[in-house]
């Protein structure tokens, strides 16, 4: 919530001024503290305190921001509040056997539907997992990368990424030229770009042209590698 509201205060000061030290909010009623141990690589660690808010508290905090983001958050929590109110079930008259039987049948149908939706959701999550993993792999990559650096970020061998690039017609070589270049359609799609480097050798300037893989291209290659598809069908 603090991140969404784009507050200029750091989280610690923001949560104290808006919630903890706010006399309108009571610990245990309007919010609760969640203490977590944050693991660190290397030595030591530090405690982090997160807070779980009620919908009403979150709505009031959003309103106090008095910004466009605050208004958006407030409207969201109002919709959540309305959803909860509309979701309160009306109990049937269980003294009437027919109504009780229908209520039982409806409950069985709803349970079956919920199980089906849960299964579909699980399948969707599993299907999207490779793409999520692919995005995580390249989260640290900035700008375009050469073939070796791209292979490192994708956690595959350079020879493998070269095979994929050649087989799927991402790169080619001109006759008599040892440098790899990107196909024009891949450049137009924003998957590859060319970098021109001028090098002075014995007083003579030589121009070297090198293809580089863009972040967009890296994402597509990551998805290819994650799915483990054959290069011939990865166009």
Secondary structure, 3 states (H helix, E strand, C coil): CHHHHCCCCCHHHHHHHHHHCCCCCCECCCEEEEEEEECCCCCCCEEEEEEEECHHHHHHHHHHHCCHHHHHHHHHHHHHHHHHHHCCCCCCCCCCHHHHHHHHHHHHHHHHHHHHHHHHHHHHHHHHHHHHHHHHHCCCCCCCECHHHHHHHHCCCHHHHHHHHHHCCCEEECCCCCCEEECHHHHHCCCEEEEEEEEEECCEEEEEEEEEECHHHHHHHHHHHHHCCCHHHCC
